[in-house]
Amino acid sequence: MQINTRETQTKLDKRVTIDGEIRYQGIDNFGASDAWSMEPLGKYWSEENKARVADLLFSREQGIGLSAWRFNIGAGSAETDQDRIPDPWRRAEAFKTSEDGEYDWSKQSGQQWFLEAARDRGVETLIAFVNSPPVWMTKNGHAQPDPGVGSTNLRTGYEGKFAAYLMDVLTHFEQKGFLFNYISPINEPTWDWNQAWQEGNRYNNDDLKKVILELYRQLQQSDLHTRISAPDGVEITSLLDDEYYRQFAGSGTYSSGANQLGTGKYREYIKDLIGDPQMKEAVGNKIASHSYWSDYSNPGDDRLVRLRQLLHHNLNHYDPDSKYWVTEYCILGDYGPGRDLGIESALHVARTIHFDLVEAHAAAWQWWTAVSKVDYKDGLIYTDYSEAGDEQNILTSKMLWVLGNYSRFIRPGAKRIELTGLGEEADSGLLGSAYIHEEEQTVTAVFVNHGQYDKCIQVSLQELGLNGPITTMKSYVTSAELDLACQETVIAGEEMQSFILTIPGESVVTFMGGVE
């Protein structure tokens, strides 16, 4: 359907300007992880159903076109921790099960199937990540610590062996045609992980530095072009310098997780990574972290806007060219329990993505677990399948499709540009952000309408610097009724590059136009 805005006489709710002359962060990718559901799916599902899941995740034609995929390097809990981790879907195999053993590259075969599917469908960034060192490298012989192991569960002096193991894995996969662009050797080091129902490990900041520096040393001596991603912090507040934390909280220092154990410092990752020249050489100017417990705004506790603004200022304090990646998110806390395939949870997710991109200036945004079987808001796709013989059903959530409103259209190499005319408070009913991709000669705007009613807006494009004007824009809508559906083509009005757009109530809409 085409709408000619010259002939449309509609009362405007907002006038929006998109200014290509004012540019912000570049966009590296949107992604998700394979933990841990892709292992049973890849092993036991039919080729047809596996391909359907892969298309939903990776295809720009049939799905949401993710441009990054996180591959978990397991610690071996599948063999050692059946009692500690009762759910087999939360355990992982390891490529080597003892210090003197041989590598078995047939392990994690289900995950490897989806890794290949991601590559073959054009996913541009592959990230290997580790929750725990292999169990034979841990102090207690398990893939999660207990109170007696001290500051970390990695055996004393095993940094070199741990790095060598990761190098072997990276080298093996490169020889198979899979270049991991990044390796994340540590995940959520702040959490204590004591007898957790999944693989995990804590590292105080001194432990963390030893692991990263040794891995960097071995990478430098190799032919691999893999870079280190760190620290994969558990929440934004754990990243902040104490000074910036006090600006947010009013007093004190970040004290959650392992900070309560008395085994060292588990906070201030910005200062101790990109504020330390030696560490910055190893990790670059990028900080990777998670948006857990950072998706709400209460009086005196504005995590959606104020916290992200402080994060951005803290990063800029050390390097104006610093980069922030969101490498995990799903809905946790009081709102987390209960599977919801509908639009309410999806709007919550879309709002979180918006503020990560606009206020935290995130250059990448990655969901946690791509497929879930549980009664929780942690999956993009759901299934009721649990074990061989169960129905292999595939249930798409609206959370999948609203992520697609960003991931399918905002491609690596795009830049966020100025969008004005809408509120930027946490309770703003209509949110918007805009992006330009010079190579593809496109402009993309994503609007999130939390309100019940449709909003009619005029969008004016200016100073784009492209090779010609944008004369039409297509809309793609996710709502209670629609799944990233192409709805209409809007033609520019009499004023050059000016469009009248309708944002349905309780929807996420992507408008995209290109130079013809």
C-alpha positions in Angstrom: 0.0 0.0 0.0 1.3 3.5 -0.8 0.4 6.6 1.0 0.9 10.0 -0.7 1.6 12.5 2.1 0.7 15.4 -0.2 -2.9 14.2 -0.1 -3.1 13.4 3.6 -4.7 15.9 5.9 -4.2 14.6 9.4 -3.8 16.3 12.8 -0.1 15.9 13.8 0.8 14.7 17.3 4.6 15.4 16.8 7.0 17.0 14.4 10.3 15.0 14.2 13.5 16.1 12.6 16.2 13.6 11.6 19.5 15.4 11.1 22.3 13.4 9.4 24.9 16.1 10.1 24.8 15.2 13.8 26.3 11.7 14.2 26.8 9.5 17.2 28.1 5.9 17.6 28.7 3.4 14.8 26.7 0.2 15.0 28.6 -3.0 15.1 25.9 -5.7 15.4 22.8 -7.0 16.9 22.9 -10.6 18.2 22.0 -13.4 20.6 23.7 -16.4 22.2 23.4 -20.2 21.8 23.4 -20.9 25.5 22.4 -23.6 26.1 19.3 -24.6 24.2 21.0 -24.8 20.8 22.8 -28.0 21.9 19.8 -30.3 22.3 18.0 -28.6 19.3 21.0 -29.0 17.1 21.6 -32.6 18.2 18.1 -34.0 18.2 15.8 -31.9 16.0 14.9 -32.6 12.4 16.8 -30.7 9.7 13.6 -28.9 8.7 12.9 -27.6 12.2 16.6 -26.6 12.9 16.6 -24.7 9.6 13.3 -23.0 10.5 14.9 -21.8 13.8 18.1 -20.7 12.0 16.0 -18.8 9.5 14.1 -17.0 12.2 17.3 -15.8 13.8 19.6 -15.2 11.0 17.7 -14.6 7.7 16.9 -11.0 6.7 14.1 -12.3 4.5 12.4 -14.9 6.8 13.5 -13.7 10.2 15.2 -10.9 12.1 18.6 -11.0 10.4 21.0 -11.1 13.4 24.5 -9.9 12.6 26.2 -11.5 15.6 26.2 -14.9 17.2 27.6 -15.8 20.6 29.0 -19.4 20.9 29.5 -20.8 24.4 32.7 -22.7 25.0 31.5 -25.2 27.6 33.3 -26.2 30.8 32.2 -29.8 31.0 29.4 -29.7 33.5 27.5 -32.2 31.4 29.9 -34.8 32.7 30.6 -33.7 36.2 27.7 -31.6 37.5 24.5 -33.5 37.0 23.7 -33.1 40.7 24.6 -29.4 40.9 22.9 -28.5 37.7 19.7 -30.6 37.5 18.4 -29.3 34.2 20.5 -30.8 31.4 19.6 -27.8 29.2 21.8 -25.7 31.5 24.9 -27.9 31.4 27.5 -27.9 28.7 30.1 -30.3 27.3 33.8 -29.5 27.0 36.1 -30.2 24.1 38.6 -31.7 26.5 37.6 -33.4 29.8 41.0 -33.8 31.6 44.3 -32.1 31.6 46.1 -35.0 29.9 43.2 -36.0 27.7 42.8 -35.5 23.9 40.5 -33.0 22.3 37.2 -34.3 21.1 35.9 -31.9 18.5 32.6 -33.8 18.1 31.5 -32.3 21.4 29.0 -29.5 21.4 27.8 -30.7 18.1 24.4 -29.1 18.4 25.9 -25.7 19.0 28.3 -26.3 16.1 25.3 -26.9 13.8 23.9 -23.5 14.6 27.3 -21.9 14.4 27.6 -23.1 10.8 24.0 -22.1 10.1 24.7 -18.5 11.4 27.8 -18.3 9.2 26.1 -19.7 6.1 23.2 -17.2 6.5 25.5 -14.2 6.5 26.1 -13.5 10.2 29.1 -11.2 10.2 30.4 -11.3 13.8 31.1 -14.5 15.7 31.9 -14.3 19.4 33.1 -17.2 21.6 32.3 -16.8 25.3 33.2 -18.7 28.4 31.2 -19.0 31.6 33.7 -21.2 33.5 37.1 -22.6 32.8 37.0 -26.4 32.1 36.2 -28.3 35.2 39.7 -29.8 35.3 41.1 -26.3 35.7 38.9 -25.4 38.6 39.8 -25.6 42.3 36.7 -27.7 43.2 36.4 -29.7 40.1 33.1 -28.2 39.2 31.8 -25.6 36.7 30.8 -23.2 39.4 32.5 -22.1 42.6 31.5 -22.7 46.2 32.2 -20.5 49.3 35.5 -22.2 50.0 37.4 -21.5 46.7 38.3 -17.9 47.5 38.4 -15.1 45.0 38.0 -17.4 41.9 37.5 -21.0 41.0 40.3 -21.0 38.5 43.3 -22.9 39.9 46.2 -20.8 41.1 48.7 -20.3 38.3 46.5 -21.8 35.6 46.0 -18.6 33.6 48.5 -19.8 31.0 46.8 -23.2 30.6 43.4 -21.6 30.5 44.6 -19.2 27.7 46.2 -22.1 25.8 43.0 -24.1 25.9 41.0 -21.1 24.5 43.7 -20.6 21.8 43.4 -24.3 20.8 39.6 -23.9 20.5 39.9 -20.7 18.4 42.6 -22.2 16.2 40.6 -25.4 15.6 37.5 -23.4 14.5 39.5 -21.1 12.3 40.9 -24.1 10.5 37.3 -25.2 10.0 36.4 -21.9 8.5 34.9 -20.1 11.5 36.8 -17.0 12.5 35.8 -15.8 15.9 36.1 -12.1 15.8 36.0 -11.9 19.6 36.7 -14.1 22.6 35.1 -13.3 25.9 37.1 -15.4 28.5 35.2 -14.2 31.5 31.4 -13.8 32.1 29.9 -11.7 34.9 32.9 -11.9 37.1 31.1 -9.8 39.8 28.6 -12.5 40.7 29.7 -15.0 43.3 28.2 -18.0 41.4 28.3 -20.2 44.5 26.7 -23.5 43.5 24.7 -21.8 40.8 22.4 -23.9 38.6 24.5 -23.2 35.6 28.2 -22.8 34.7 29.8 -19.6 36.1 32.9 -18.3 37.8 33.9 -15.2 39.7 37.1 -13.3 39.3 38.2 -10.3 41.4 39.8 -7.5 39.4 43.3 -8.9 39.9 42.3 -12.3 38.8 40.5 -10.9 35.8 43.6 -8.9 34.8 45.8 -12.0 34.9 43.5 -14.0 32.7 43.1 -11.2 30.1 46.8 -10.3 29.9 47.9 -13.9 29.5 45.3 -14.5 26.8 46.3 -11.3 25.1 50.0 -12.4 25.2 49.2 -15.7 23.6 47.0 -14.0 20.9 49.8 -11.6 20.1 52.1 -14.6 19.5 49.6 -16.3 17.1 48.3 -15.6 13.6 44.7 -15.3 15.0 43.0 -11.9 14.5 40.6 -12.6 17.4 40.1 -9.7 19.9 39.3 -9.9 23.6 35.9 -8.7 24.8 35.6 -7.9 28.4 34.4 -7.9 31.2 30.9 -8.9 30.4 29.8 -7.2 33.6 26.5 -8.4 35.2 24.9 -4.9 35.3 25.7 -1.3 34.5 26.3 -0.2 38.0 29.1 -2.6 38.4 31.1 -0.9 35.7 31.1 2.6 37.1 34.0 4.3 38.9 33.1 4.9 42.5 32.7 8.6 41.8 30.1 8.0 39.1 28.4 5.3 41.2 27.9 7.8 44.0 26.4 10.3 41.5 23.8 7.7 40.7 23.2 6.1 44.1 23.9 9.1 46.4 26.6 7.4 48.5 28.7 4.3 48.9 30.2 2.0 46.3 28.8 -0.9 44.3 28.6 -3.8 46.8 26.5 -6.5 45.2 27.6 -10.0 44.3 31.1 -11.2 45.3 32.0 -7.8 46.7 30.4 -9.1 49.9 32.8 -12.0 50.2 35.8 -10.1 51.4 38.0 -11.7 48.6 38.9 -8.5 46.7 37.4 -5.9 44.4 34.7 -6.9 41.9 33.7 -3.5 40.5 35.0 -0.3 38.7 35.6 -2.2 35.4 35.8 1.0 33.3 38.6 2.4 35.4 40.5 -0.9 35.7 40.2 -1.8 32.0 40.2 1.2 29.7 41.6 3.5 32.4 44.7 1.2 32.7 47.0 1.6 29.7 48.2 -2.0 29.9 44.7 -3.4 30.1 43.4 -1.1 27.4 46.0 -2.4 25.0 44.6 -5.9 25.7 40.9 -5.1 25.4 40.9 -2.0 23.2 38.5 0.9 23.9 35.5 -1.3 24.3 33.6 -2.3 27.4 31.1 -5.2 27.2 28.4 -5.6 29.8 24.8 -6.7 30.4 21.6 -4.7 30.9 20.2 -6.8 33.7 18.4 -4.9 36.5 18.8 -1.8 34.4 15.5 -1.7 32.6 13.3 0.4 34.8 12.9 3.9 36.1 11.6 4.7 39.6 11.8 8.0 41.5 15.4 8.4 42.7 16.4 5.2 40.8 16.3 6.1 37.1 18.2 3.3 35.5 16.8 3.7 32.0 18.1 7.2 31.4 20.2 8.7 34.2 22.3 5.5 34.8 23.0 5.2 31.1 24.0 8.8 30.8 26.5 8.4 33.7 27.8 5.3 32.0 28.5 7.2 28.8 30.1 10.1 30.7 32.3 7.6 32.7 33.5 6.0 29.4 34.2 9.3 27.8 36.2 10.4 30.9 38.9 7.9 29.8 38.4 7.9 26.0 36.0 10.0 23.9 36.2 7.2 21.3 35.3 4.5 23.8 32.8 1.9 22.7 30.0 0.2 24.7 28.5 -3.2 23.9 25.5 -4.8 25.5 26.3 -8.5 25.3 23.4 -9.9 27.2 19.9 -9.0 28.2 16.6 -10.7 29.0 13.9 -9.7 31.4 14.9 -10.5 35.0 13.6 -9.4 38.4 9.9 -9.4 39.4 8.8 -9.1 35.8 10.9 -12.0 34.6 8.8 -15.0 35.6 6.1 -16.2 33.2 6.4 -16.9 29.5 4.9 -14.0 27.5 4.8 -14.3 23.7 2.8 -11.1 23.5 3.4 -7.4 22.9 3.5 -6.2 26.5 6.9 -7.8 27.2 8.1 -6.9 23.8 7.5 -3.2 24.3 9.5 -3.5 27.6 12.4 -5.0 25.6 12.1 -2.4 22.8 12.2 0.5 25.3 15.4 -1.1 26.9 17.0 -1.4 23.5 16.1 2.2 22.7 17.8 3.6 25.8 20.8 1.4 25.5 21.3 2.8 22.0 20.4 6.4 22.6 21.6 7.1 26.2 24.3 4.5 26.7 25.4 4.9 23.0 25.7 1.1 22.6 27.4 0.0 19.5 26.1 -3.5 19.8 23.1 -5.1 21.4 22.8 -8.8 22.1 20.0 -10.9 23.6 20.7 -13.7 26.1 19.4 -17.1 25.1 17.9 -17.4 21.6 15.6 -20.3 22.4 13.9 -21.1 25.8 11.8 -24.0 27.0 11.0 -22.5 30.4 8.2 -20.3 31.9 10.3 -17.1 31.9 10.9 -14.1 29.8 14.3 -15.1 28.6 13.8 -16.4 25.1 13.3 -14.9 21.6 11.8 -18.2 20.5 10.1 -20.8 22.7 9.5 -24.5 22.6 7.8 -27.0 24.8 10.3 -29.7 23.7 12.4 -31.1 26.5 13.7 -34.4 25.4 13.8 -36.8 22.5 10.3 -37.8 21.5 8.7 -34.6 22.5 7.0 -32.4 19.9 9.5 -30.0 18.2 7.2 -27.0 18.3 8.5 -23.5 17.5 6.8 -20.5 19.2 7.9 -17.1 18.2 7.6 -14.3 20.7 7.0 -10.6 20.0 10.3 -10.0 21.7 11.9 -11.7 18.7 10.2 -9.5 16.3 10.8 -6.2 18.1 14.5 -7.0 18.2 14.1 -7.6 14.5 12.8 -4.0 14.1 16.4 -3.0 14.9 18.5 -6.0 13.8 17.1 -6.6 10.3 17.4 -3.0 9.2 20.3 -1.4 11.2 23.2 -3.2 9.7 26.9 -3.2 10.7 28.5 0.0 9.6 25.4 2.2 10.2 25.7 5.3 12.4 23.1 6.7 14.8 22.1 10.2 13.9 20.2 13.0 15.6 16.4 12.6 16.0 14.6 15.5 17.8 11.0 16.2 18.5 10.1 13.4 20.9 10.6 13.1 24.6 13.6 11.2 26.0 12.3 10.6 29.5 11.8 7.0 30.7 8.0 7.5 30.7 7.8 9.1 27.3 5.0 7.4 25.4 6.6 7.6 22.0 10.4 7.0 21.5 12.4 7.2 18.4 16.0 6.8 17.1 17.5 7.1 13.6 20.4 5.6 11.7 22.2 6.2 8.4 24.2 3.7 6.4 26.4 5.4 3.8 27.4 2.2 2.0 23.8 1.0 1.6 22.6 4.6 1.1 19.7 4.1 3.5 18.1 5.9 6.4 16.3 3.9 9.1 14.1 5.2 12.0 12.7 3.0 14.8 9.7 4.2 16.8 8.4 2.6 20.0 4.8 3.6 20.9 3.9 2.4 24.4 0.6 4.2 24.4 -2.8 2.8 23.5 -3.5 5.2 20.7 -2.0 5.7 17.3 0.4 8.6 16.8 0.6 10.7 13.7 4.0 12.4 13.2 5.7 14.4 10.5 9.3 13.3 9.9 11.7 15.7 8.1 15.0 14.4 6.9 17.9 16.9 6.5 21.6 17.0 5.9 21.9 13.3 5.2 24.8 13.6 2.8 23.7 10.7 0.7 24.0 10.4 -3.1 20.4 11.6 -3.6 17.1 12.3 -1.9 14.9 9.9 0.0 11.5 10.0 -1.7 9.8 6.9 -0.2 9.9 5.1 3.1 8.6 1.6 3.9 7.1 0.7 7.3 7.5 -2.6 9.1 5.3 -3.1 12.1 5.4 -5.3 15.2 2.2 -5.2 17.2 -0.3 -7.6 18.9 -1.5 -8.6 15.4 1.6 -8.2 13.2 5.1 -9.7 13.2 7.6 -7.3 11.6 5.1 -7.0 8.7 5.7 -4.6 5.8 2.6 -2.4 5.9 2.9 0.6 3.7 5.1 2.7 1.5 5.0 6.4 2.4 5.8 9.0 -0.3 7.4 12.3 0.5 5.2 15.4 0.7 5.6 18.7 -1.0 8.3 19.6 1.4 11.5 17.7 0.2 12.1 14.6 2.3 9.2 15.2 4.6 6.9 12.3 5.5 3.6 11.8 7.4 3.9 8.6 9.4 1.5 6.8 11.6 2.7 4.8 14.6 0.0 2.4 15.8 -0.7 2.2 19.5 1.3 -0.4 21.4 3.7 -1.1 18.5 7.2 -0.9 17.3 7.6 0.5 13.8 10.7 0.7 11.5 10.7 3.2 8.7 13.4 2.7 6.1 14.2 4.6 2.9 17.0 4.4 0.4 18.4 6.4 -2.4 16.8 5.2 -5.7 
